[in-house]
Amino acid sequence: MKIIFFGAGKLGREALELFETENKTADEVIGFADNRKTGSYCGRPILPIGDVADKDTAFVITVEDPYAAAEIYYLLKKRGFSNIYCFLNRRSGEKTYDDFLQKECLSAAGWGDCILPQVEMHIADYCNLNCKGCTHFSPIFEKTLPDFKGRLADVRRLKEKFSYILHFSILGGEPFLNQEIARYVTKLREILPDTYLQIVTNGLLIPSLDGAVLDSIRTNRVVVSISEYKPTHKMIDQIRDTLEANGIDYIIRPFASKEKFLRPLTLSEHTVHPHKCISNGCVNIWEGKIARCPTLMYIDKFNETFGTNLPNQGIMELANCPSGAKLLEELAKEVPLCGHCVACEIEWENCKAKPALEDFAAND
């Protein structure tokens, strides 16, 4: 089969390198496609998709942004292509892949016509790291765990509103603080059989995980996405060895990108700090609600803790919100809180025993 990688960038290069070293089939990568680039990339031509006459050609989407992946999917479907895949971009303990499309890609055959590109859900609101500047405000949450049935009910409601959910992230807080994580993984895979599932974690608890938890992650095809903060960096080899020994697919978000943090908010709309959205598209579901980002979803907890009155408009009830394209439109709209989101760089640090307002909000 002829294959074209859609996305002439870093992920496309990594996909090609993996294909060339591990694939054992007669498939052939004939080039790249890209909406912004022409010429060649990695020694392969960048082909205008209008010039690809063979509708049986397989396209592999090699972009990191799930929203961009969804747009590419819609474009290819409109052009009459049906063999569409998405490169998974993970590392594994397993070293040989006989079939690149089957082992390293997600088939888009069941995506339908209205995709939710990305959504996340806490299974623990609190964390064992408690970073200053956390956009989820995890350091101010109590050490309690959510109702399992309630969280799964939220996922089922959400699934009814779209033809497909592309990326689903299990996080917090620190998700491995919830000892029911294996149960969550199993049930989420039942509800979302073909969705890309990942656990987003600081990784500190991975080397001490029970074998049953590790087995559930592997058998349910869940990727572990590790945010490499300073404490994580010190034990990253041990974390990687544990995952590889158990055949678990993983991604490491590198230490260099986690040395700096941002205070995500300012109390005033008339701030000296530049406005910046650092959570755009990180749709969040929590306790029967849905919001465009975690900062908005948990702003009521922030206000309650610090006695502030930042706006909370834009949080919708899952039971009553619209479906499909209308819901995507609502989630894409700016809300009043957007006017308080800023870029205020700080060094990575833990909060003290009692988190302070200035840990999360910039001084003007």
DOGULO-579502 format. One line per field, with one value per residue (C-alpha): residue number from 1; residue in three letters; y, z, x. Coordinates in steps of 0.001 Angstrom, whole numbers, plus 500000, padded with zeros to 6 digits. Example, Ala and Ser with C-alpha at 12.3 -4.5 7.8 and 13.67 -1.06 7.14 Angstrom:
seq	(1, 2)
type	(Ala, Ser)
py	(495500, 498940)
pz	(507800, 507140)
px	(512300, 513670)
***
This chain:
seq	(1, 2, 3, 4, 5, 6, 7, 8, 9, 10, 11, 12, 13, 14, 15, 16, 17, 18, 19, 20, 21, 22, 23, 24, 25, 26, 27, 28, 29, 30, 31, 32, 33, 34, 35, 36, 37, 38, 39, 40, 41, 42, 43, 44, 45, 46, 47, 48, 49, 50, 51, 52, 53, 54, 55, 56, 57, 58, 59, 60, 61, 62, 63, 64, 65, 66, 67, 68, 69, 70, 71, 72, 73, 74, 75, 76, 77, 78, 79, 80, 81, 82, 83, 84, 85, 86, 87, 88, 89, 90, 91, 92, 93, 94, 95, 96, 97, 98, 99, 100, 101, 102, 103, 104, 105, 106, 107, 108, 109, 110, 111, 112, 113, 114, 115, 116, 117, 118, 119, 120, 121, 122, 123, 124, 125, 126, 127, 128, 129, 130, 131, 132, 133, 134, 135, 136, 137, 138, 139, 140, 141, 142, 143, 144, 145, 146, 147, 148, 149, 150, 151, 152, 153, 154, 155, 156, 157, 158, 159, 160, 161, 162, 163, 164, 165, 166, 167, 168, 169, 170, 171, 172, 173, 174, 175, 176, 177, 178, 179, 180, 181, 182, 183, 184, 185, 186, 187, 188, 189, 190, 191, 192, 193, 194, 195, 196, 197, 198, 199, 200, 201, 202, 203, 204, 205, 206, 207, 208, 209, 210, 211, 212, 213, 214, 215, 216, 217, 218, 219, 220, 221, 222, 223, 224, 225, 226, 227, 228, 229, 230, 231, 232, 233, 234, 235, 236, 237, 238, 239, 240, 241, 242, 243, 244, 245, 246, 247, 248, 249, 250, 251, 252, 253, 254, 255, 256, 257, 258, 259, 260, 261, 262, 263, 264, 265, 266, 267, 268, 269, 270, 271, 272, 273, 274, 275, 276, 277, 278, 279, 280, 281, 282, 283, 284, 285, 286, 287, 288, 289, 290, 291, 292, 293, 294, 295, 296, 297, 298, 299, 300, 301, 302, 303, 304, 305, 306, 307, 308, 309, 310, 311, 312, 313, 314, 315, 316, 317, 318, 319, 320, 321, 322, 323, 324, 325, 326, 327, 328, 329, 330, 331, 332, 333, 334, 335, 336, 337, 338, 339, 340, 341, 342, 343, 344, 345, 346, 347, 348, 349, 350, 351, 352, 353, 354, 355, 356, 357, 358, 359, 360, 361, 362, 363, 364)
type	(Met, Lys, Ile, Ile, Phe, Phe, Gly, Ala, Gly, Lys, Leu, Gly, Arg, Glu, Ala, Leu, Glu, Leu, Phe, Glu, Thr, Glu, Asn, Lys, Thr, Ala, Asp, Glu, Val, Ile, Gly, Phe, Ala, Asp, Asn, Arg, Lys, Thr, Gly, Ser, Tyr, Cys, Gly, Arg, Pro, Ile, Leu, Pro, Ile, Gly, Asp, Val, Ala, Asp, Lys, Asp, Thr, Ala, Phe, Val, Ile, Thr, Val, Glu, Asp, Pro, Tyr, Ala, Ala, Ala, Glu, Ile, Tyr, Tyr, Leu, Leu, Lys, Lys, Arg, Gly, Phe, Ser, Asn, Ile, Tyr, Cys, Phe, Leu, Asn, Arg, Arg, Ser, Gly, Glu, Lys, Thr, Tyr, Asp, Asp, Phe, Leu, Gln, Lys, Glu, Cys, Leu, Ser, Ala, Ala, Gly, Trp, Gly, Asp, Cys, Ile, Leu, Pro, Gln, Val, Glu, Met, His, Ile, Ala, Asp, Tyr, Cys, Asn, Leu, Asn, Cys, Lys, Gly, Cys, Thr, His, Phe, Ser, Pro, Ile, Phe, Glu, Lys, Thr, Leu, Pro, Asp, Phe, Lys, Gly, Arg, Leu, Ala, Asp, Val, Arg, Arg, Leu, Lys, Glu, Lys, Phe, Ser, Tyr, Ile, Leu, His, Phe, Ser, Ile, Leu, Gly, Gly, Glu, Pro, Phe, Leu, Asn, Gln, Glu, Ile, Ala, Arg, Tyr, Val, Thr, Lys, Leu, Arg, Glu, Ile, Leu, Pro, Asp, Thr, Tyr, Leu, Gln, Ile, Val, Thr, Asn, Gly, Leu, Leu, Ile, Pro, Ser, Leu, Asp, Gly, Ala, Val, Leu, Asp, Ser, Ile, Arg, Thr, Asn, Arg, Val, Val, Val, Ser, Ile, Ser, Glu, Tyr, Lys, Pro, Thr, His, Lys, Met, Ile, Asp, Gln, Ile, Arg, Asp, Thr, Leu, Glu, Ala, Asn, Gly, Ile, Asp, Tyr, Ile, Ile, Arg, Pro, Phe, Ala, Ser, Lys, Glu, Lys, Phe, Leu, Arg, Pro, Leu, Thr, Leu, Ser, Glu, His, Thr, Val, His, Pro, His, Lys, Cys, Ile, Ser, Asn, Gly, Cys, Val, Asn, Ile, Trp, Glu, Gly, Lys, Ile, Ala, Arg, Cys, Pro, Thr, Leu, Met, Tyr, Ile, Asp, Lys, Phe, Asn, Glu, Thr, Phe, Gly, Thr, Asn, Leu, Pro, Asn, Gln, Gly, Ile, Met, Glu, Leu, Ala, Asn, Cys, Pro, Ser, Gly, Ala, Lys, Leu, Leu, Glu, Glu, Leu, Ala, Lys, Glu, Val, Pro, Leu, Cys, Gly, His, Cys, Val, Ala, Cys, Glu, Ile, Glu, Trp, Glu, Asn, Cys, Lys, Ala, Lys, Pro, Ala, Leu, Glu, Asp, Phe, Ala, Ala, Asn, Asp)
py	(500000, 503519, 505794, 509580, 511246, 514378, 516773, 517658, 518420, 516827, 514201, 513314, 512808, 510560, 508545, 508040, 506977, 504435, 503146, 502647, 500827, 498670, 498084, 494624, 494943, 495859, 499259, 502266, 505881, 507904, 511361, 513940, 516287, 519633, 522597, 525095, 523614, 522661, 521088, 518086, 516831, 514049, 513235, 512666, 515007, 517109, 516199, 518374, 516130, 517262, 515427, 512102, 510239, 506831, 507011, 503811, 505658, 505599, 508924, 508975, 512189, 513192, 516315, 516639, 518960, 516886, 519849, 520040, 516258, 516550, 519281, 517186, 514237, 516347, 517621, 514120, 512787, 515676, 514771, 511190, 509375, 506709, 504999, 507524, 506891, 508936, 508334, 507559, 509027, 506824, 504709, 501097, 498168, 496193, 496735, 495044, 496182, 493991, 496353, 500084, 501055, 498477, 498839, 502493, 504215, 504749, 504014, 506845, 504484, 505113, 508818, 510009, 513612, 515431, 514798, 516093, 516356, 516392, 516095, 515507, 514260, 514227, 510984, 512806, 516561, 516777, 516064, 514803, 517522, 520719, 522983, 526726, 527998, 524781, 525592, 522937, 524517, 521044, 522321, 523864, 520736, 518429, 514901, 513236, 511072, 511420, 509164, 506491, 506060, 509810, 510271, 507445, 508848, 512111, 510225, 508415, 511694, 513291, 510374, 510749, 514278, 513469, 510915, 510286, 511412, 511489, 512059, 511321, 512200, 510730, 513181, 515396, 516321, 513124, 510253, 507514, 508734, 507088, 503409, 502638, 503691, 500165, 500152, 503527, 502361, 499221, 500983, 503911, 501496, 499792, 503125, 504452, 501324, 503107, 506421, 507359, 507052, 508482, 508938, 512298, 512008, 513412, 509795, 509726, 506823, 504645, 502545, 501537, 500656, 497319, 494795, 494632, 498364, 498069, 495074, 497015, 499931, 497639, 495406, 498385, 500121, 503227, 505517, 507004, 510653, 511797, 515473, 515587, 518049, 518372, 515502, 513343, 514134, 512700, 509285, 509263, 506190, 504175, 505336, 504457, 501061, 500190, 501077, 499256, 496154, 495989, 496674, 499980, 502679, 506058, 509649, 511879, 515625, 516700, 518301, 521343, 522380, 522003, 524103, 527222, 527654, 530394, 532010, 531553, 534412, 538075, 539543, 542581, 542711, 545817, 544026, 544767, 541110, 539933, 537985, 534341, 531219, 528178, 525730, 526451, 523335, 521387, 520666, 519484, 517453, 517385, 516666, 516765, 519866, 520746, 523754, 524961, 524614, 523494, 527042, 527937, 524636, 525030, 528818, 528492, 526523, 529249, 531978, 530053, 529475, 532971, 535119, 536416, 536976, 535984, 535282, 531725, 532175, 529435, 526337, 524208, 521328, 518168, 517073, 520311, 521557, 521252, 518434, 518166, 521212, 523574, 522368, 522680, 526242, 527055, 525535, 527589, 530923, 533208, 533745, 536620, 534683, 534744, 538398, 537336, 534706, 535922, 534887, 535502, 533236, 531774, 529161, 525758, 525301, 523479, 525413, 525646, 523786, 526458, 527607, 531376, 533538, 534722, 531099, 531281, 534953, 537548, 540833, 543899)
pz	(500000, 499222, 502270, 502615, 505936, 506386, 508384, 507260, 510707, 513683, 514222, 510535, 510630, 513699, 512049, 508920, 510947, 512868, 509662, 508006, 510958, 512222, 509498, 507879, 505301, 501617, 502326, 500856, 502033, 498803, 500378, 502692, 502488, 504250, 504128, 504651, 503034, 499540, 498116, 499955, 503502, 504770, 501192, 500224, 498055, 499637, 497451, 496889, 497833, 494675, 492715, 494502, 492100, 493812, 496391, 498023, 499172, 502958, 504703, 508142, 510063, 511709, 513717, 517509, 517858, 517999, 516606, 513581, 513185, 513069, 510417, 508272, 508620, 507415, 504474, 503386, 503683, 501567, 498916, 498809, 500781, 503254, 504333, 507052, 510150, 512976, 514196, 517916, 518824, 521771, 522968, 524014, 525523, 522390, 519713, 516555, 514609, 511685, 510495, 510997, 510274, 512677, 515510, 515430, 514128, 515044, 512268, 511484, 509959, 512735, 513361, 511675, 510911, 514266, 516300, 519750, 519315, 522971, 526484, 529956, 533265, 536807, 538758, 541619, 542119, 544434, 543718, 545356, 543734, 544247, 541660, 541872, 538816, 538340, 535911, 537608, 541059, 542439, 545559, 546944, 546647, 549568, 549605, 548652, 545655, 543234, 542850, 540308, 538901, 538586, 536615, 534222, 533788, 532629, 529997, 528708, 528429, 526563, 524158, 523120, 521909, 519286, 516567, 518009, 520790, 519489, 522636, 526196, 529065, 532562, 534923, 537991, 540223, 540140, 538744, 540327, 543763, 542999, 543872, 541577, 538512, 537053, 537323, 535571, 532788, 532157, 532098, 530004, 527386, 527332, 526788, 524311, 522509, 519775, 521396, 522162, 525959, 528006, 531673, 532290, 535336, 537023, 537097, 540680, 541726, 538669, 540036, 543059, 541171, 541755, 538964, 538435, 537706, 535191, 533566, 533184, 531524, 529030, 528197, 527736, 525372, 527468, 526890, 529930, 529316, 531807, 532631, 533595, 536486, 538539, 540943, 537983, 536142, 539015, 538655, 534965, 534200, 536896, 535574, 531992, 532984, 534850, 531872, 529353, 531523, 531579, 527844, 528442, 525782, 527035, 526157, 528123, 528084, 528536, 531581, 529590, 528994, 532698, 534275, 533829, 534818, 534376, 536870, 534787, 536112, 537010, 539243, 536971, 533291, 533042, 533661, 532786, 531840, 528270, 527829, 526980, 526849, 527880, 528043, 524826, 523628, 526875, 527278, 530801, 532276, 536036, 538315, 535560, 533876, 530829, 530240, 527596, 529911, 533435, 534668, 534003, 535335, 538716, 539097, 541641, 543900, 543410, 544320, 547361, 548617, 548120, 548496, 544930, 542432, 539066, 536438, 535932, 532921, 530296, 532475, 531074, 532476, 530462, 530733, 529177, 526842, 523038, 521001, 518117, 516147, 518353, 521478, 519747, 518820, 522432, 523760, 521301, 522420, 524651, 528095, 530584, 532435, 529243, 529982, 533170, 531592, 531295, 530725, 533934, 533971, 537244, 538251, 538945, 542673, 545026, 546970, 550689, 553151, 552702, 549047, 548585, 546108, 544572, 543730, 540953, 540302, 538995, 540747, 538678)
px	(500000, 501166, 501331, 501532, 502349, 500219, 502379, 505912, 507288, 509012, 506313, 506315, 510070, 509782, 507020, 509119, 512166, 510098, 508493, 511869, 513449, 510587, 507982, 508105, 505320, 505501, 503902, 505712, 505870, 505736, 505876, 504414, 501452, 501277, 498919, 501746, 504849, 505983, 509127, 510499, 511018, 513278, 514177, 510525, 508407, 505654, 502687, 499606, 496695, 494910, 497609, 497005, 494742, 494708, 491899, 493196, 496331, 496661, 497142, 498772, 498131, 501421, 500571, 500493, 497502, 494267, 492305, 494616, 494319, 490533, 490699, 493045, 490670, 487718, 489778, 490811, 487250, 486002, 488599, 487303, 490024, 488951, 492207, 493055, 495166, 496661, 500235, 500215, 503633, 504560, 507473, 507124, 508959, 508070, 510717, 509435, 506372, 505440, 502712, 503215, 499594, 498192, 500692, 501706, 498576, 494951, 492460, 490018, 487451, 484905, 485439, 482249, 481369, 481573, 484711, 485575, 489351, 490358, 488891, 490262, 488876, 490229, 490155, 491916, 491658, 494662, 498335, 501531, 503662, 501599, 503213, 502934, 501069, 499051, 496241, 494097, 494644, 495408, 497248, 494051, 491891, 491115, 492531, 489266, 488437, 485505, 482519, 483440, 479931, 479467, 482686, 481783, 478259, 479863, 481873, 478788, 476858, 479735, 480079, 476433, 477114, 479770, 480429, 483899, 486241, 489805, 491925, 490816, 493169, 492909, 494515, 494259, 495835, 497839, 495749, 497875, 496766, 493426, 493757, 490814, 492782, 492761, 488972, 488784, 491076, 489040, 485663, 486881, 488204, 484782, 483029, 485634, 486880, 488843, 489757, 493360, 493461, 496294, 497148, 498829, 501093, 504190, 505389, 506657, 504425, 505067, 507978, 505875, 502683, 501005, 501425, 497658, 497572, 500392, 498666, 495417, 497205, 498918, 495950, 493621, 496070, 496520, 499513, 501263, 502190, 504835, 505368, 509030, 509239, 512439, 511601, 510540, 513771, 515817, 514171, 513250, 515392, 513605, 510230, 511135, 512517, 509291, 507104, 509278, 509577, 505784, 505341, 503499, 503470, 504601, 505489, 507860, 507187, 510814, 512393, 513539, 509921, 509015, 511782, 509673, 506041, 503461, 501175, 498027, 495912, 495769, 493087, 492748, 491832, 494034, 497299, 500901, 501382, 500690, 497487, 498042, 495866, 497895, 494973, 493099, 491283, 491853, 488137, 487379, 484508, 483904, 480949, 478330, 479761, 481850, 484116, 486548, 489565, 490553, 491226, 487598, 486252, 487966, 487726, 484910, 487274, 489890, 487385, 486200, 489754, 491135, 488014, 488235, 485455, 486858, 484163, 482899, 480605, 480962, 480702, 477852, 475820, 476484, 472864, 471568, 474298, 473989, 475516, 477942, 478979, 476971, 478765, 482150, 481197, 480295, 483523, 485585, 484110, 486117, 484621, 485092, 487820, 489930, 490600, 492413, 494696, 498295, 501881, 503842, 506886, 508133, 510688, 509162, 508527, 506180, 503586, 504205, 501967, 499303, 499088, 498965, 497086, 500356, 501237, 498637, 497852, 500311, 500942, 500015)
***
